[in-house]
Amino acid sequence: MNLTGQLDAALENTLVLPRDAVTVALAHRYAAALDDCFDALVNGDAAEDGAAHARVVLEISRLGGRLEATLDRLGMSPGARPAVHSGGGTSGPTLAAGALAQLERDAVAGAPTSGLDYAAAVDPAVAEALAAD
């Protein structure tokens, strides 16, 4: 089965909303282009010509990364799905609960929760002038 066929099979078991239609179409385009590249490696000029082979391999690298990013956006890659704990129960901590706990610890410690300390970029003289107003 080619990559396009595998994508179709995977989409049968994926929740795809109507607003995702363009992303799905893009994934199909990338998959079809990758199928063409793989075919060129085996049956086309790239199978014989070293320079053509290198170009096709580079194209596969580019398209593969783009397809992977598109699949991430659709929630179809392992990294895009929530963590699943063995045992089927909900007793273990979830990804969201762990992130929330980290935000709470940061807030108690006085750390900026966004990862950026906006106050660090403010000139102290400006801060003093604003405080005086």
N, C-alpha and C positions, 0 to 999 in steps of 0.2 A: 504494500500500500504506500502511496506517495504521501508527501507532507500535507497536501491539500485534503486528501482523503482522511488522514489522521485528524486534521483540524475539524473537518465536518463531523467526524465521530465524537470528538471531544465536545463540540458545541451542542450535540444532542443531549448531553448531561450537564449543561451549564445554563444557569439562569441568565438569560440575555433580555434586557429591557429594550423597548422600542427605541429609546434614546441612544442605545449602543449600536444601532444599525451601521453607522458609518465606521465605527471602530471594527466591527466584524468584517465589513467589506474591505477595510484596509488590511486586516489580518489575512483575508483570502488572497489579496493581491501579493502580499509578501510571500505567502506560502506558495503561490503559483510561480512567482519569480524564482524562489529557491528551488522548486522542482525543475525549472528550466536550467538553472545553474548546475544542479546535480546531474541532469541529463547531459549537459555539455561536457562535464568532466568524464563521463563514461562513454558517450557515443559521439560527441561533437569534436570540433577542432581542438578543444582543450585537452583531449585525450592524447593528442599527438604533439602539439606545439607547446613548448615550455613557457613561452611568454603568455600565450592564451590561457594556459593552465593557471599561471600566477594571477592573471586578471580575474579569472572566475573564482579562484579561492578568496581573493580580496572582496569580491562582490558578495560571496557567501557570508563572509565575516560581517560585512556591513548590513546586509539584509537580515541575517540571523539576529543581530542585536536589536534591530528595529522590530522584528517579529516578536522577540522576547518582551520588549517594552510594551508592545501592543497587547500581548497576552496578559501581562501584569495588569494593565488597565482594565482588562475584562475580568480579572480575578481568577485567571486560569492557570497561573504558575504557582508552585508550592510556596514561594515567598510572599505571594499576594493573598494567600488564604490564612485565616486565623489558625493558630496552633491547635492541634487536636491532641488531647491527652488520652493515653491508653486506659482501658477499663470502661469507657463509655459514660462514666459519671461526670458530674459537674463539681466534684469536690475539690479538684485542683485549682490553683489560681489561673485566671484567664490572662490573656495578653493585655486586655484593657485594664483589668484590676491591677496588674503589675505596674502599668504606666501611671495609673491614678495614684498608687501608693508612692511612686517615685516623685510625682508632682507634690504630693502632700509633704514628703520629707524635705524637699527643696524649699517649699514655702515656710516650713517651720524653721529651717536653717537660715532663712533670709536670702536664699539664692534666687536669681531670676528664673522663672519657670519656663521662659521661652528659649533659654540657652543663650540669650543675648542680654548684656547689661547695658541698657540704653543710657543710664546715668554716667557710665564710664566715658561716653563720648561727649558729654557736656562740659564746656569750659567752666571751671570753678568761678571765674569772675562773672560769667553770665548768670550762673546760679545765684550768686550773692546779690547781683543787681535785681534779679527777679524776686528774690526773697525780700528785698528792701521795699518793693512796691506795695 
